[in-house]
Amino acid sequence: MKGERLGEFEELLLLAVQAIEREPYVVPIQQYLERVTGRSVSLGAVYAGLDRLEVKGLVRSALGDATRERGGKRKRVFSVTREGIHTAQEARRVREAIWKTIEER
């Protein structure tokens, strides 16, 4: 797998895809990240990050149905792969171990 390590933004994207219950596509992912981080997030950054995660095998995408709201365009909907779930869990484990060390001082 190319580029196995996750950057901070990729980790946030991976978690956002998991957190959004209904049709996680680029716009709700971007809005969710802006809401929870309090930072501005560009659609281009979301597209690029999701593409990287897909190349790494951590998410997959499929085209949803065409909708009138989108002028007949289909949404690219994302889901987290089994490897993506494992990677997110491992990132959490590492962060929690580091915080435990800090808090024990």
N, C-alpha and C positions, 0 to 999 in steps of 0.2 A: 504494500500500500504506500503510495507516494505521500510524503509529508504527513507522517502520523501524528505529529504534535499539533495541538490546537492553540491558536491565538485567543486572546480574550474575547474579541468580537465573534470569532467562530463559535466559541463556547456559548456565548450569549444567544447566538442564532440557533444553535442546536437545542438549547433549553427552551427558547421561544417556540420553536416548531412543536416541541413536546407539550408545552403549556397551553397552546391554542387548541381548543377542543374541536372547533368546526372550521373546516377548510383553511388550513394554514397556507395561505399564498402570500405573495410579497407585501401587499399593502397592509393586511392585518399584522403581519410579522413586524414591519417597520413601525406601525403605530404602537404595538405592544412594547417594543424595545424603547421607544421614545418615552412612553408612559412610565415604565419601571426604572429606567436609568436616569430620567430627567435630562437626557442629552438629545440633541438633534441627530437624526440618523437619516442618511440619504437613501433613496430607493436604489441608486446605483451600487452603494456599498452592500445593501442587502442582496441584490442580484449576484454580485461578485462573490460574496461570502457563501451564499447557498451553492453557487457553482463549484467553489472549492470543496465544500463539504460533500457534494455529490461525487466529485472526482475521487475523494478520499474514501468513498463508500459509506459515509456516515448518515446521509439522507438520500432519499430517492424522490423523484418527481414524476407526476403524471398529469396529463391534461384533463381538466374537468370539463363539464358541459358548457356549451356556449350560453351566454345570458344576454337579455335585452339591455341590462344596466351597463354592460361592457360593449355595447354595439355589436353583439354577436360573437365577440372574441371569447376564446376559452381561457380559463385560468390554469396556471401551472401550480398544482397543489403539491405540497411537500409532506413527507412522512419520514420519521427517524427509523433507520435500520437497526437490526439487532446489534451490530457493531457500534452504531452511534449511541445506543443506550448504554452499552458497556463502556464506551469511551467517556460519556458524561458521568457515569457512576465512578469511574476511576479518577476523573478530575475532581469530583466532589470528595472522594476519599483522601486524596492528596491535600486538598485545601483544609479539610477538617483536621488532618494530622498536624499540619503546620499551625493552625489556630490553637489546637490543644497544647502544643509545645509552648506557644506564646503565653497562653493563659495560665500555664502551670508555673511560670516564673514568679 
